[in-house]
Amino acid sequence: MKTVEVPTLDLEQAIADQGADVIVGFDEVGRGALAGPVMVGAAAIWSRDAYDLQVPVGVADSKLLTERKREAMLDEVESWCAAFAVGQASNTEIDEWGISHALGIAALRALRDVEIQLGMGASAHDGGPTCNGEGASRWQIGAILDGPHDYITKALDTFDAPDVPVAAKVVTKIKGDRSCATVAVASVIAKVTRDRLMVDIARGNARYAPYAWEHNKGYGSAAHRQAIAQFGPTPLHRMSWHLV
């Protein structure tokens, strides 16, 4: 029987030991879809809690969990976080910017929301951090990003980027969604959020019914591609993608 890797807080603890006040795990969902947004989940914990928190039972890379299991554990993993958010970039933004930059902007949108939840949105004259980490800041943010490429730092301070109270120091981790608890939690939150959105869209407008997004969530299943060939793309399709 294949052993499923259980995520730990080992890397989070190492980042806490380096002086970070908050650790944020990031994971993406929807990169390869033909329709709908790309989303990046962010799950934050306080560094002071990194050695005491118990990893939620059953949490893992969302791709290794059934839809029912992801839904069942959502409340628990959200409560486990000090703060969480899901940032997204639309299909039109993906077409305009390309997928890598769109992911970076989505991640920064999530990071901004998490930091505001944690009280880091004060302006510089109030003694808090300034936008995008400029000037003195009393906060240090450590981030773990699933995968080999740091698209978060690359997108920071670009024209399209949101104002982020504190820039994060990003560490990339291949298969971080399987080994790092914050990333695994972010993966579950992002997956459930995006799946629910695609189901709601599919069921809420008869125009989208032929594409069966309630089943394929916008990914390129045979039925989805056949519907595109028969009915053409919708305003929610990524026109820069190879759709059929």
Summary of the structure (lengths in Angstrom):
residues: 244
radius of gyration: 18.4
end to end distance: 37.8
largest distance: 58.6
contacts: 843
relative contact order: 0.21
helix: 46%
strand: 16%
